[in-house]
């Protein structure tokens, strides 16, 4: 048996996946914001690469009237999530959606298509700290940040094919636009991809593997 080949095979199996991180800036716009039908933000990368970025939310079961929708979202996601810390009193709502990034030019490993889940957190400040949302507080711009999921698969065979990862985006420009109109998110984000597919090897038996090195 060729011991050197056997050792190389073991090393191949034990090597950890290699991670790489990519930073980018973006600008996205939604025609109706989260209070409009089928909330969908779509835009472009403004630095760190070239391509498009999208976020959308499934509003099945949400009221269609914008004011009724806001009231429901507030009860479902914000009302019970209040932090009374002096100087930063706030409500935080977490809404799960989907994201996609499609790049034509980016650092090595990040050209292609990537889609996954986003946990979007919207922070609404209680500026006068009275635990009551005032209309002027609602109408200000809010912090929007999101955790991106671990799904990165490019069926077209781009560099993001068979890679999984995570990331984040952030913006200080989220608005509850009523009546629904243009709402812009722009700021920065990052994505970390793990190189290699979890099932990239061809299934075979241990006997066949040993036979390769006799």
Secondary structure by P-SEA (a helix, b strand, c coil): ccaaaaaaaaaaaaccbbbbbbbbcbbbbbccccccccbbbbbbbccccccccccccccccccccaaaaaaaaaaacccccccccccccbbbbbbbbbbbbbbccccccccbbbbbbbbbbbbbbcccccccccccccccbbbbbbbbccbbbccccccccccccccccccccccccccccbbbbbbccccccccccccccccccaaaaaaacc
